[in-house]
Amino acid sequence: MSIIILLASVIGGILLSAQSSINGAFSKHAGTYESTFLTFITGALLLAVVILFFGTGDLLAILEAPKWQLSAVWFGVGYLFLTIIAVPKIGIIATSISTVIGQLSMGMLIDHFGWFGGVQVSFDFNRFIAIILMLIALRLIYIANTKTRSQVENPAIES
């Protein structure tokens, strides 16, 4: 069963990168706000159908949740909006690795302090090195992107 969950996570990552890239390109034509809106309205309509057929029937239970938990929706909106802005400017790879660095950094903080009722996992030297290596990877990718973009924009200039 855990292999299925891991595979589903990999597929989710593939879909997320594709979605980010397509939304970034779409935002050049329709606008950043419009692209974000289309993504969320489509998701809302799809989920409305899913809730209709598979939901528990208590949509108002959302209002009974602790208010701090409802803040998560703004994080999702912020993530999508910022991704749509970033992809056309720095590329999908730099955007994706930046996202992963952010996710892992925050995840390490959440784990270290056991926030939100999660399992407490101490921050250690290995985790620190992992973040440093990812930052180095991001820097190398960003340098390569900048060099490639410069060559495309100025083909007469050689490196």
C-alpha positions as CSV (number, residue, x, y, z in Angstrom):
1,M,0.0,0.0,0.0
2,S,2.8,2.5,0.8
3,I,4.3,2.0,-2.7
4,I,0.9,3.1,-4.1
5,I,1.0,6.2,-1.9
6,L,4.5,7.0,-3.0
7,L,3.6,6.5,-6.7
8,A,0.5,8.7,-6.2
9,S,2.8,11.4,-4.7
10,V,5.2,11.2,-7.7
11,I,2.2,11.5,-10.1
12,G,1.0,14.5,-8.0
13,G,4.4,16.1,-8.4
14,I,4.4,15.5,-12.2
15,L,0.9,17.0,-12.4
16,L,1.9,20.0,-10.3
17,S,4.9,20.8,-12.5
18,A,2.9,20.5,-15.6
19,Q,0.1,22.6,-14.2
20,S,2.5,25.3,-13.0
21,S,4.2,25.4,-16.5
22,I,0.9,25.6,-18.4
23,N,-0.6,28.2,-16.0
24,G,2.6,30.3,-16.4
25,A,2.2,30.2,-20.1
26,F,-1.5,30.8,-19.9
27,S,-1.0,33.9,-17.7
28,K,1.0,35.6,-20.5
29,H,-2.2,35.5,-22.6
30,A,-5.0,35.9,-20.1
31,G,-3.3,37.5,-17.1
32,T,-2.1,36.2,-13.7
33,Y,-5.3,36.9,-11.8
34,E,-7.4,35.4,-14.6
35,S,-5.3,32.3,-14.8
36,T,-5.5,31.8,-11.0
37,F,-9.2,32.4,-11.1
38,L,-9.8,29.8,-13.8
39,T,-7.8,27.2,-11.9
40,F,-9.7,27.7,-8.7
41,I,-13.2,28.0,-10.3
42,T,-12.6,24.8,-12.3
43,G,-11.4,23.1,-9.1
44,A,-14.4,24.4,-7.2
45,L,-16.8,23.1,-9.8
46,L,-15.2,19.7,-10.0
47,L,-15.2,19.4,-6.2
48,A,-18.8,20.5,-6.0
49,V,-19.7,17.4,-8.2
50,V,-17.4,15.2,-6.0
51,I,-19.1,16.5,-2.8
52,L,-22.5,16.0,-4.3
53,F,-21.8,12.3,-5.0
54,F,-19.2,11.3,-2.4
55,G,-19.4,14.0,0.3
56,T,-20.7,13.3,3.9
57,G,-23.5,15.8,3.4
58,D,-22.3,18.3,6.1
59,L,-20.7,21.1,4.2
60,L,-21.5,23.6,7.0
61,A,-19.1,21.6,9.3
62,I,-16.4,23.7,7.7
63,L,-17.7,26.6,9.8
64,E,-17.1,24.5,13.0
65,A,-13.4,24.0,12.3
66,P,-10.9,26.1,14.3
67,K,-10.4,29.4,12.5
68,W,-6.6,28.9,12.2
69,Q,-7.2,25.8,10.2
70,L,-9.2,27.7,7.6
71,S,-6.2,29.9,6.9
72,A,-4.8,27.0,4.8
73,V,-6.9,28.1,1.9
74,W,-5.0,31.3,1.6
75,F,-1.7,29.4,1.5
76,G,-3.0,27.4,-1.4
77,V,-4.2,30.5,-3.2
78,G,-0.8,32.2,-2.5
79,Y,1.2,29.3,-3.7
80,L,-0.7,29.1,-7.0
81,F,-0.6,32.8,-7.6
82,L,3.1,33.1,-6.9
83,T,3.9,30.1,-9.0
84,I,2.0,31.6,-12.0
85,I,4.1,34.7,-11.6
86,A,7.4,32.9,-11.2
87,V,7.3,30.3,-14.0
88,P,7.5,32.7,-16.9
89,K,10.3,34.7,-15.2
90,I,12.6,32.0,-13.9
91,G,11.4,28.7,-15.5
92,I,9.6,25.6,-14.2
93,I,12.7,23.9,-12.9
94,A,13.9,26.9,-10.8
95,T,10.3,27.5,-9.6
96,S,9.8,23.8,-8.7
97,I,13.0,23.5,-6.8
98,S,12.3,26.7,-5.0
99,T,8.9,25.4,-4.0
100,V,10.5,22.1,-2.8
101,I,13.1,24.0,-0.7
102,G,10.3,26.1,0.8
103,Q,8.2,23.0,1.5
104,L,11.1,21.1,3.1
105,S,12.2,24.0,5.1
106,M,8.8,24.7,6.6
107,G,8.2,20.9,6.9
108,M,11.4,20.7,9.0
109,L,10.2,23.5,11.2
110,I,6.8,21.9,11.6
111,D,8.4,18.5,12.4
112,H,11.0,19.9,14.8
113,F,8.4,21.7,16.9
114,G,5.6,19.2,16.4
115,W,3.3,21.9,15.2
116,F,-0.3,21.1,14.2
117,G,-0.3,17.8,16.1
118,G,2.3,16.2,13.9
119,V,5.0,13.8,14.9
120,Q,8.0,15.6,16.4
121,V,11.2,15.0,14.4
122,S,14.3,16.9,15.5
123,F,16.2,19.1,13.1
124,D,19.7,17.7,12.7
125,F,22.9,18.2,10.8
126,N,21.8,15.9,7.9
127,R,18.6,18.0,7.4
128,F,20.7,21.1,7.4
129,I,23.1,19.7,4.8
130,A,20.1,18.6,2.7
131,I,18.8,22.2,2.6
132,I,22.3,23.6,1.8
133,L,22.7,21.1,-1.1
134,M,19.3,22.1,-2.5
135,L,20.2,25.8,-2.3
136,I,23.4,25.0,-4.2
137,A,21.3,23.1,-6.8
138,L,18.9,26.0,-7.1
139,R,21.9,28.4,-7.6
140,L,23.4,26.2,-10.3
141,I,20.0,25.8,-12.1
142,Y,19.4,29.6,-11.9
143,I,22.8,30.3,-13.3
144,A,22.2,27.9,-16.2
145,N,18.8,29.4,-16.8
146,T,20.2,32.9,-16.9
147,K,23.0,31.9,-19.2
148,T,20.6,30.1,-21.6
149,R,18.2,33.1,-21.6
150,S,21.0,35.5,-22.4
151,Q,22.1,33.3,-25.3
152,V,18.5,33.2,-26.7
153,E,18.0,36.9,-26.3
154,N,21.5,37.8,-27.7
155,P,22.5,35.1,-30.1
156,A,25.6,37.0,-31.4
157,I,27.1,37.1,-27.9
158,E,29.0,33.9,-27.0
159,S,29.8,32.8,-23.5
